[in-house]
Amino acid sequence: MNSKQSKLASATLGASAVVAMGAFGAASYDTSAADPPSPGPVTTSEMTTGDTITETVAPTAPQIPPATPNITTTPTSAEPG
């Protein structure tokens, strides 16, 4: 196959790919007629915020004491490692 034939084959293959992608895109763009129409905007009489908001002052010190490990050995009874 010479250079001119390979270029022609490549161009034909590329053009057919473009046509196939266009056909697939056009076919997948159409939505089904069975899809229900989208609902309109939701209307409400007034805006509500609820009554669960409570304003408090942050504590100055933590209410839970810091964790301390339960050590069962004395520092002198442990053997070096």
Distance bins in CASP14 RR format, pairs under 12 A and 6 or more apart:
PFRMAT RR
TARGET T0000
AUTHOR 0000-0000-0000
RMODE 2
METHOD distances of the structure
MODEL  1
1 7 0 0 0 0 0 1 0 0 0 0 0
1 8 0 0 0 0 1 0 0 0 0 0 0
1 9 1 0 0 1 0 0 0 0 0 0 0
1 10 0 0 0 0 0 1 0 0 0 0 0
2 8 0 0 0 0 0 1 0 0 0 0 0
2 9 0 0 0 0 0 1 0 0 0 0 0
3 9 0 0 0 0 0 1 0 0 0 0 0
3 10 0 0 0 0 0 1 0 0 0 0 0
4 10 0 0 0 0 0 1 0 0 0 0 0
4 11 0 0 0 0 0 1 0 0 0 0 0
5 11 0 0 0 0 0 1 0 0 0 0 0
5 12 0 0 0 0 0 1 0 0 0 0 0
6 12 0 0 0 0 0 1 0 0 0 0 0
6 13 0 0 0 0 0 1 0 0 0 0 0
7 13 0 0 0 0 0 1 0 0 0 0 0
7 14 0 0 0 0 0 1 0 0 0 0 0
8 14 0 0 0 0 0 1 0 0 0 0 0
8 15 0 0 0 0 0 1 0 0 0 0 0
9 15 0 0 0 0 0 1 0 0 0 0 0
9 16 0 0 0 0 0 1 0 0 0 0 0
10 16 0 0 0 0 0 1 0 0 0 0 0
10 17 0 0 0 0 0 1 0 0 0 0 0
11 17 0 0 0 0 0 1 0 0 0 0 0
11 18 0 0 0 0 0 1 0 0 0 0 0
12 18 0 0 0 0 0 1 0 0 0 0 0
12 19 0 0 0 0 0 1 0 0 0 0 0
13 19 0 0 0 0 0 1 0 0 0 0 0
13 20 0 0 0 0 0 1 0 0 0 0 0
14 20 0 0 0 0 1 0 0 0 0 0 0
14 21 0 0 0 0 1 0 0 0 0 0 0
15 21 0 0 0 0 0 1 0 0 0 0 0
15 22 0 0 0 0 0 1 0 0 0 0 0
16 22 0 0 0 0 0 1 0 0 0 0 0
16 23 0 0 0 0 0 1 0 0 0 0 0
17 23 0 0 0 0 0 1 0 0 0 0 0
17 24 0 0 0 0 0 1 0 0 0 0 0
18 24 0 0 0 0 0 1 0 0 0 0 0
18 25 0 0 0 0 0 1 0 0 0 0 0
19 25 0 0 0 0 0 1 0 0 0 0 0
19 26 0 0 0 0 0 1 0 0 0 0 0
20 26 0 0 0 0 0 1 0 0 0 0 0
20 27 0 0 0 0 0 1 0 0 0 0 0
21 27 0 0 0 0 0 1 0 0 0 0 0
21 28 0 0 0 0 0 1 0 0 0 0 0
22 28 0 0 0 0 1 0 0 0 0 0 0
22 29 0 0 0 0 1 0 0 0 0 0 0
23 29 0 0 0 0 0 1 0 0 0 0 0
24 30 0 0 0 0 0 1 0 0 0 0 0
31 37 0 0 0 0 0 1 0 0 0 0 0
31 38 0 0 0 0 0 1 0 0 0 0 0
71 77 0 0 0 0 0 1 0 0 0 0 0
71 78 0 0 0 0 1 0 0 0 0 0 0
72 78 0 0 0 0 0 1 0 0 0 0 0
73 79 0 0 0 0 1 0 0 0 0 0 0
END
